[in-house]
Amino acid sequence: ATEQRNQQQNQQQQQQQSANQLSMPNSTGKNNHHLSQAVIESERSDLLESSGGRRSLRRWLNAFRHRLSKRGRSKPPDQFLDKFSSTTASDTRLHQTAQALPSDGTCSRLSVDPSLPSHYRWLSVVSLAVLYNIVFVIGRAVFWEINRQAPALWWTLDYLCDFIYLADTLVHCHEGYLEQGLLVRDASKLRKHYFSKERWWLDLVSMLPTDLAYIWWAPSSCAATRLPCPIIVRINRLLRLPRMWEWFDRTETATGYPNAFRICKVVLAILVLIHWNACLYFAISYALGFSSDNWVYNINGAKNLTLSRQYIYSFYWSTLTLTTIGETPTPENDAEYLFVVADFLAGVLIFATIVGNIGSMISNMNVTRVEFQNRMDGVKQYMAFRKVGGELEARVIRWFAYTWAQSGALDEERVLAALPDKLKAEIAIRVHMDTLRQVRIFQDCEPGLLEALVLKLKLQVFSPGDYICRKGDVGKEMYIVKRGSLSVVADDGVTVLATLGAGSVFGEVSVLEIAGNRTGNRRTANVRSIGYSDLFCLAKRDLWETLADYPEARASLTERGCQLLRKDGLLDEAVFASAQHQQDTLESGVAKLEQTVENLNLRLARLLAEYSASQAKLKQRISKLEESRSVTSPKRRSNHHHSNNNNNPGVDGDARSPVLSPTSRQQQHS
């Protein structure tokens, strides 16, 4: 509606502009006309001079504009999918607009939505910068030959990573977070939330300009006689490692191959650990003295002075030591023994954990296949024990092979058990959309009915030649063909009466319980699978439980079933009309009874209100009577006391009263 109003306003403005141009004086129009003619003549002459270049440029611009229009053109919405989706396209546009707009003020425009793909791509860039520092800060601090090769490249990469760190701090400071289910975009709240966490000081320390130490410790002084190299002052850049772990978590959640990604992550961790240990071995060899014994690195010889030999040998020694799978030179002094013992312990602990994780990942990757194979082996053992024929056994094995090839024996109910029903229904609709679109009974049904029915559909796989149903069987299910072909055959099993394909529905007449059905809710045809067929099965009980809340859909299905029965001459019209009359009478009686109950409830509510009001009035009157009685009782006591004093004038007020006779006591009591 907003876009339409904007278009109407633009059209009105254009009409006003054209009207203003038409209402201008004629003299101005003539002058403009002569001026435009002169401009046109000059442009025409220029075009004639450079017609070839201009035509090619115009051609290229038109092609570029066409590509842009095709790129910006969105796919038309799927009406069937939008109809049964709880999140419509308009809701998505409104959500995106609300996410894009700031909450208040200009500062809130700096907020970053962590759920957007652009934020994930930024984390990828930050992870590359962190990985660069993890590998090369330690390596360049030990292997001095690296710094001598392409120093300009190292300086460029170092300060490019520093710039990425600085930008990432700004992004991290303005990352939105959820509060009561809504994304917070207020800049002050975002900064307060950022500094309330403990990671802000890691970002701060990782950006400290430790490169200022180059002023008195020049990187050019790095040589074999002076290790570590000055690049070691950049070791604080490794504190940005949590951002890399965040990228790992996001990728593991988003990827479709989580187990493969976990294995790659573990392999990367192993390589980094071996790399660090190799650098540490080379540094200890420098501290103890190169070529001082057989354990340290032998630097003698031109070949051993090369960077490739130094790093490869150190990496080889580190791999053998940490994995404990090979023989290494024997240590010759206490420091070497201590380092090797520490390496062995670290290798046993770290690599045992890593190998165990890799083993569990690989087993998880094959758990579905193992479970399926165990089920198939159990069925084969049972058939061998019961001495089932070889032909039937081969059919069962072929069925298992087809099931694994099509769906991998995936248990959809167990996989989607953690999701709410709404999301499970939407996933089922999207997965089976091509099939449901061809089902006529689902074209005009209510979205709630489709969501309820699609969750009750059970997938069944039939082998070639299997009978789905036979004529005369009691109908307890209806079927929807998802994949494959079925044939409706005569009683002889040879004559094919019809062929059913994807989207066909059969068996609904038997489960509808139509009064007057001469077959008595039994199957009216033989349906056999031609090849392997995937069918959705809907049980009779599930169908009626769902249709109880949708009377219009129930009436539509019943009418369709009646048409099919009339077509085959299997409907007793008299019985059907009588049942319909009884049903209408029963429904009208139920409606009247409901109206009577509603009226009685209203009258009862009215009587309760009147009773409550009368009770309140009675309580008020009783409280007033109690108040009046409490006021009059002290006066009566005082009058009675004065009368006693008048009858006994010789007795003082404080004296005791005389003893009364029994008769006078009774009178006083009365």
Protein Blocks (a to p, Z undefined) as FASTA:
>chain_A
ZZmmmmmmmmmmmmmmmmmmmmpcfklmmmmmmmmmmmmmmmmmmmmmmmmmmmmmmmmm
mmmmmmmmmmmpccdddfklmmmpcbdfklmmmmmmmmmpcfbdjklmmpccfkbmklmm
mmmmmmmmmmmmmmmmmmmmmmmmlmmnokllmmmmmmmmmmmmmmmmmmmmmcccdeeh
iacfbfklmmmmmmmpmklmmmmmmmpcfklmmmmmcfklgcfklccdfklmmmmmmmmm
mmmmmmmmmmmmmpmblmlmmmmmmmmmmmmmmmmmmmmmmmmmmmnoghkbmmbccfeh
jklmpmklmmmmmmmmmmmmmnopaccdddfbfklmmmmmmmmmmmmmmmmmmmmmmmmm
mmmmmmmmmmmmmmmmmmmmmmmmnopafklmmmmmmmmmmmmmmnoopafklmmmmpcf
klmmmmmmmmmmmmmmmpmklmmmcfklmmmmmmmpccddddehiafbdehiacfbdcdd
fbdcdddddfkomacfbdcdehiaehklmmnopghianlopafbdcddfbdcddddddfk
lmmmmmmmmmklmmmmmmmmmmmmmmnopacfklmmmmmmmmmmmmmmmmmmmmmmmmmm
mmmmmmmmmmmmmmmmmmmmmmmmmmmmmmmmmmmmmmmmmmmmmmmmmbcfkbccdddd
fklmmmmmZZ
